[in-house]
Amino acid sequence: MDHFDYRNGVLHAEDIALPTLAEAVGTPLYVYSRATLTRHARVFRDALSVLPRVKLAFAVKSNPNLAVLKVLAAEGYGADVVSGGEMERALAAGMKADGIVFSGVGKTHAELARALEAGIGQFNLESEEEGLELAEIATAMGKTAQCVLRVNPDVDAGTHGKISTGKAENKFGVPYDRAAAIYARLATTPGLAMRGLALHIGSQLSRLDPLEAAFTKIGVLMRAIRESGHAVTHIDFGGGVGVPYKAGDVFPQPEDYAAMVARVTEGWDVTAMFEPGRVITGNTGVLMTRVVRVKEGVGAPWVVVDAAMNDLARPALYDAWHDFAAVVPEGATIEANIVGPICESSDTFAMGRTIDAVKRGDLAVFRTAGAYGATMANTYNSRPLVPEVMVDGDKWAVVADRIEPATILAAERVPEWLA
Ligand SMILES: *Cc1c(COP(=O)(O)O)cnc(C)c1O
């Protein structure tokens, strides 16, 4: 459920008619609904309240906008960060350092040191090598790092290959068969306090059974580690719960997910941690665009819009589907190919799709663009960096400026020896 609805034939974000925002800010433009964000945050949190002890760390990479993080901080979410930059954002948004977990295979020495200094709550170690490096830094600083070991459970998440992370051939975590030995070594290394295990098998999961299989394997490992005399008090189950991108698609609901976790973890006696991203932010945003022109094509016309793969990369990266809808639909439909202006054939949002009939100058949206949307935007083809707006009832504000090509140009230098 979201708060992007038609009123009198015009698409609104909560109480704001989208054409108002297009006129004030220009297109392309991301529009977020605060009510939708809050609702998703609460639904997920409330569903998991069936578990005895829960900690939520929002996956910042799905939507790192400061205003988004502020809303989630107020809902009691911590942050799952994958870089020093994301950590600084979470702190800037007022998230407590203690509620931040740091994931990622390539945390640098400087990032580890800064995270220790900031006092973040947990390091999700992705290798023995990383653990030993962190131990050295922590010991030198006179600190102890709270850690969990990320395990690669070798389970096929059944999602797009580029967002699968839990197969043996993926770079993430330590191999399942080696995990107990690595855990034992790190647990006896000064500077580290090993407290549990973590996993994250992939994103946009449409079924719960791969998650259940992976969680079950982690339970077996947890018992083996405990039997060898080491404590396991925290299990970080990662993120990955998918959202329907196509109207009518049916996905597992947060309650189904929570019920599955409760069943699998019965009697585990752990603090259960979660790192939801897409399930919180996916539906909270749309990318609004204007039709530049409609060009005759072979079979279907090309609807050329002013948004492109640099603004919303998911279709080009993962063949992802985003529903396309006119802001003021006239009732008729056409079959069309939707493309952006970038000089790459991958700058294609949809081929042979039945859509609202649109013509030059019309406004439209790509729906479910709140996760992995603006955050992946870039300035390819010297396009501006796409701006973001948040709506809250009848209020709205620009929460990220459009960065113009001139600003980017101003950061470039011609060396003296070329001048
Ligand atoms: C990307 C990622 C997440 C969030 O994934 P979603 O599919 O957006 O829920 C959580 N944890 C880790 C370690 C990740 O890399």
The ligand as an SDF file (V2000), in Angstrom:
LIG
                    3D

 15 15  0  0  0  0  0  0  0  0999 V2000
   21.8450   -4.7570    0.1290 C   0  0  0  0  0  0  0  0  0  0  0  0
   21.9320   -5.3530    1.4840 C   0  0  0  0  0  0  0  0  0  0  0  0
   20.8050   -5.3630    2.3240 C   0  0  0  0  0  0  0  0  0  0  0  0
   19.4520   -4.8630    1.8980 C   0  0  0  0  0  0  0  0  0  0  0  0
   18.8800   -5.6380    0.8930 O   0  0  0  0  0  0  0  0  0  0  0  0
   17.3490   -5.4000    0.4820 P   0  0  0  0  0  0  0  0  0  0  0  0
   17.1270   -6.3890   -0.5830 O   0  0  0  0  0  0  0  0  0  0  0  0
   17.2420   -4.0070   -0.0180 O   0  0  0  0  0  0  0  0  0  0  0  0
   16.5170   -5.6320    1.6880 O   0  0  0  0  0  0  0  0  0  0  0  0
   20.9580   -5.8640    3.6010 C   0  0  0  0  0  0  0  0  0  0  0  0
   22.1460   -6.3440    4.0440 N   0  0  0  0  0  0  0  0  0  0  0  0
   23.2450   -6.3470    3.2630 C   0  0  0  0  0  0  0  0  0  0  0  0
   24.5220   -6.8710    3.8180 C   0  0  0  0  0  0  0  0  0  0  0  0
   23.1800   -5.8590    1.9580 C   0  0  0  0  0  0  0  0  0  0  0  0
   24.2640   -5.8810    1.1890 O   0  0  0  0  0  0  0  0  0  0  0  0
  1  2  1  0
  2  3  1  0
  2 14  2  0
  3  4  1  0
  3 10  2  0
  4  5  1  0
  5  6  1  0
  6  7  2  0
  6  8  1  0
  6  9  1  0
 10 11  1  0
 11 12  2  0
 12 13  1  0
 12 14  1  0
 14 15  1  0
M  END
$$$$
